[in-house]
């Protein structure tokens, strides 16, 4: 597995997904244990915790985090002091987060209520 190569896939919204030949009914029929065992057997599909143990860095998806918290872009931006335009750029992948932003999102993911409370008390 190479950690230096980057593959970029360009898809426009509404484009059909590329056919991969994956039998999704067979995948969905497997148990979590069977899927985990299959991932361990495939060097290119290692579970995230193994990759992190090998030195990979966890990335927080800001849109998924916001949606898990049940917040709109405006609510999330206000709660955590992030300009809404910046949040939109991150979510739409127009701009990449810097290391500080990635670290802040990891902290928010760890304890969103505490971070929002601290932000509110500082305002």
C-alpha positions as CSV (number, residue, x, y, z in Angstrom):
1,X,0.0,0.0,0.0
2,X,1.4,3.3,-1.0
3,X,0.9,6.4,1.2
4,X,2.4,8.8,-1.3
5,X,0.1,8.5,-4.3
6,X,-3.1,10.5,-4.6
7,X,-6.0,9.6,-6.8
8,X,-8.5,12.2,-7.7
9,X,-11.9,11.2,-8.9
10,X,-14.0,13.9,-10.5
11,X,-17.8,13.5,-10.4
12,X,-20.4,16.1,-11.0
13,X,-23.5,16.2,-8.8
14,X,-26.1,13.9,-10.3
15,X,-23.6,11.8,-12.3
16,X,-24.3,8.1,-11.9
17,X,-21.9,6.1,-9.7
18,X,-19.2,4.2,-11.5
19,X,-19.9,0.5,-11.9
20,X,-17.5,-1.4,-9.7
21,X,-18.8,-4.9,-10.1
22,X,-19.4,-5.1,-6.3
23,X,-22.1,-7.5,-5.3
24,X,-23.7,-5.3,-2.7
25,X,-26.4,-7.9,-1.7
26,X,-23.5,-10.3,-0.7
27,X,-21.8,-7.5,1.2
28,X,-25.0,-6.6,3.1
29,X,-25.6,-10.3,3.9
30,X,-22.4,-10.6,5.8
31,X,-22.1,-10.0,9.6
32,X,-19.9,-7.3,11.0
33,X,-17.4,-10.0,12.1
34,X,-17.3,-11.4,8.6
35,X,-16.7,-7.9,7.1
36,X,-14.0,-7.2,9.6
37,X,-12.2,-10.5,8.9
38,X,-12.4,-9.7,5.1
39,X,-11.0,-6.3,5.7
40,X,-8.1,-7.7,7.7
41,X,-7.4,-10.2,4.9
42,X,-7.2,-7.3,2.3
43,X,-4.0,-5.2,2.7
44,X,-5.7,-2.3,0.8
45,X,-8.8,-2.3,3.0
46,X,-7.5,-2.2,6.5
47,X,-9.8,-1.1,9.3
48,X,-9.3,2.5,10.4
49,X,-8.0,1.7,13.9
50,X,-5.2,-0.4,12.3
51,X,-4.2,2.4,10.0
52,X,-4.2,4.9,12.8
53,X,-1.9,2.5,14.8
54,X,0.4,2.5,11.8
55,X,0.7,6.3,11.9
56,X,-2.2,7.4,9.7
57,X,-4.0,10.5,11.0
58,X,-7.8,10.4,11.5
59,X,-9.7,13.0,9.5
60,X,-13.0,14.5,10.6
61,X,-15.6,15.0,7.9
62,X,-17.1,18.3,8.9
63,X,-20.4,17.6,7.1
64,X,-20.9,14.2,8.7
65,X,-20.0,15.6,12.2
66,X,-22.5,18.5,11.8
67,X,-25.2,16.1,10.6
68,X,-24.5,13.7,13.5
69,X,-25.0,16.6,15.8
70,X,-28.3,17.5,14.1
71,X,-27.2,21.1,13.3
72,X,-27.6,23.3,10.2
73,X,-24.5,24.9,8.8
74,X,-25.5,28.2,10.4
75,X,-26.1,26.6,13.8
76,X,-22.8,24.6,13.7
77,X,-20.9,27.7,12.6
78,X,-22.4,29.8,15.4
79,X,-22.0,27.2,18.1
80,X,-18.3,26.6,17.4
81,X,-17.1,30.0,16.1
82,X,-16.5,29.0,12.5
83,X,-17.4,31.3,9.7
84,X,-20.3,29.7,7.8
85,X,-18.6,30.4,4.5
86,X,-15.5,28.5,5.7
87,X,-17.7,25.6,6.9
88,X,-19.4,25.5,3.5
89,X,-16.1,25.4,1.7
90,X,-14.9,22.5,3.8
91,X,-18.1,20.6,3.4
92,X,-18.1,21.1,-0.4
93,X,-14.3,20.4,-0.5
94,X,-13.6,23.7,-2.2
95,X,-11.0,24.4,0.5
96,X,-8.9,22.1,2.7
97,X,-8.7,22.5,6.4
98,X,-5.4,23.4,8.0
99,X,-3.9,21.4,10.9
100,X,-5.5,23.7,13.5
101,X,-9.0,23.4,12.0
102,X,-8.6,19.6,11.8
103,X,-7.5,19.5,15.5
104,X,-10.4,21.7,16.5
105,X,-12.9,19.4,14.7
106,X,-11.4,16.4,16.5
107,X,-12.0,18.2,19.8
108,X,-15.6,19.1,18.8
109,X,-16.1,15.4,17.8
110,X,-14.8,14.3,21.2
111,X,-17.1,16.4,23.3
112,X,-19.4,18.7,21.3
113,X,-21.4,19.9,24.2
114,X,-18.4,20.9,26.3
115,X,-16.8,22.8,23.4
116,X,-20.0,24.7,22.7
117,X,-20.4,25.5,26.4
118,X,-16.8,26.8,26.6
119,X,-17.4,28.9,23.4
120,X,-20.6,30.3,24.9
121,X,-18.9,31.2,28.2
122,X,-16.1,33.1,26.4
123,X,-18.5,35.2,24.3
